Amino acid sequence: MQTVALGESELRSTRLIYGCMRAFGTWNRDEMTPDRRREAMSAFAAAVEAGYNHFDHADIYGHGECERVFGEFLAGNPGLRDRIIITTKCGIRWAGDGGPTAPHRYDFSPEWIERSCEGSLRRLGVETIDVYLLHRPDVLMNPDEVASVFDRLHASGKVRSFGVSNFTSSQTALLQSRLSRPLVCNQIEVHPLRLSPLEDGTVDDLYRLRITPTSWSPVAGGRLFGAPGDDPKLSQLVRVLDDEAHAHGVSRTAILMAWLLRHPSVILPIYGSRQPDRIRDAVAGEAVQLSRESWYRIYLAARGVALP
Ligand SMILES: NC(=O)c1ccc[n+]([C@@H]2O[C@H](COP(=O)([O-])OP(=O)(O)OC[C@H]3O[C@@H](n4cnc5c(N)ncnc54)[C@H](OP(=O)(O)O)[C@@H]3O)[C@@H](O)[C@H]2O)c1
C-alpha cells in the first residue's frame, strides 16, 4: 500500500489503518476465550500481510485486552514493532472508575493522561507510542495542562506525536494554540451514513491546518451491510455502492474505502473487520480511481436529498 505523511510529522502511514477495537468481537471479558485470542492474532497477521502498517488502539478497547493481545502479537513477531505505527488513545473513563459513584466521563487531567499512557505502554509491551490521541473531547480540557503533559511524554520518549479524536474545529484550534508541536491527526467518524464532517467545516479545517483526518467506522460499523429493511434511502445507497463496485470489479467494502480515499484532504480509513478475507479485500479500494461522477453518485445517494 502507498504511504502518506501523518500531518506534518515524519511518520508515514499506509492509506488504510487497521482498527483493533473489535479484536475480540466482544467487550465481555468472560467471552475473551483462547479461541478469540487466536482469531485476534489471525486478524492482525492478515492486516500485516495485506500491507497495513498502522494499527489503531485505545486504552479502553476490550478493557485493555485489545492492547494486551496486540502486545503478545508483537512479542511473537520480532522486528515488526519497528515497521509499524501504533496509535492509541486516552481520556475516556467508565462509570465506577475511580470510585463507586464516579460517572462515565472524559478526563484530560495530566495525572490521568500520564497514568493511561503508562498502562498502554505496559500492555502493548513497547517503549514508545507513535501517535497518542485524546479520545473524545473533555469539556473541562485545560489546553495548557495538556500541553505540559504532552511535552513531558515526548521528552521522556514515551510518545512520538499527538493527535485528537472526535474534536470539533474549535476544540482542535484551541488545543493546537497551546501545543509546542503540531497535532498529526483528528480521528473522526465520516462515511456515507455520516457526512457532516465533510459539510460542516471539520474536514476543511483539518485540510487547511495539514492535520490528517482519519475516519473511524468506514463501513459504518457494518450498518452498510445489514438488511436495509424498509429504509428506502439506505436501499438506494446500497444499490449505488454495488453498481459502482460492479463497474470497478471490486467489493462494496473496497468502494467504500475508495470513496473516502478520493477526498483531496487525504482521509485515512480505519477498517475494523475481524475477518482475514475482508481485511485483505478492503485494500483493493486503494487501486480504484473513482471519477467525480461516481463519487457524487454515492454522495447523492448518501444525502438522499438533491443538491441545490
Ligand atoms: N475514535 C473513536 O471514537 C472510534 C470509535 C469507533 C471506532 N474507532 C476505531 O475505528 C476502527 C474501526 O471501527 P469499526 O470496527 O466500527 O469500523 P468498520 O470497519 O466500519 O466496521 C467493522 C464492523 O463491520 C463489519 N463488517 C466489515 N466489513 C464487512 C463486510 N464486508 N460485510 C459484513 N460486515 C462487515 C465487521 O464485522 P466482521 O468483523 O465480521 O467483518 C465489524 O463488525 C476501530 O477498530 C477503532 O480502532 C474509533
The ligand as an ORCA input file, in Angstrom:
! r2SCAN-3c Opt
* xyz 0 1
  N     -12.133      7.359     17.853
  C     -13.302      6.800     18.080
  O     -14.163      7.338     18.798
  C     -13.597      5.482     17.443
  C     -14.900      4.941     17.525
  C     -15.120      3.694     16.915
  C     -14.088      3.037     16.261
  N     -12.830      3.589     16.229
  C     -11.708      2.935     15.523
  O     -12.129      2.623     14.221
  C     -11.933      1.241     13.976
  C     -12.973      0.749     13.009
  O     -14.262      0.879     13.585
  P     -15.378     -0.182     13.251
  O     -14.905     -1.546     13.591
  O     -16.653      0.307     13.809
  O     -15.365      0.013     11.656
  P     -15.979     -0.662     10.397
  O     -14.826     -1.237      9.655
  O     -16.865      0.357      9.755
  O     -16.941     -1.832     10.934
  C     -16.495     -3.090     11.283
  C     -17.737     -3.929     11.532
  O     -18.435     -4.087     10.290
  C     -18.464     -5.459      9.929
  N     -18.068     -5.578      8.523
  C     -16.956     -5.075      7.946
  N     -16.878     -5.422      6.648
  C     -17.986     -6.160      6.399
  C     -18.481     -6.821      5.236
  N     -17.778     -6.801      4.092
  N     -19.645     -7.495      5.327
  C     -20.342     -7.538      6.501
  N     -19.915     -6.935      7.648
  C     -18.749     -6.255      7.591
  C     -17.405     -6.132     10.793
  O     -17.747     -7.489     11.046
  P     -16.631     -8.638     10.796
  O     -15.589     -8.451     11.837
  O     -17.417     -9.904     10.949
  O     -16.113     -8.454      9.397
  C     -17.429     -5.305     12.060
  O     -18.459     -5.708     12.933
  C     -11.996      0.600     15.363
  O     -11.339     -0.656     15.406
  C     -11.273      1.623     16.178
  O      -9.875      1.460     16.009
  C     -12.588      4.802     16.796
*
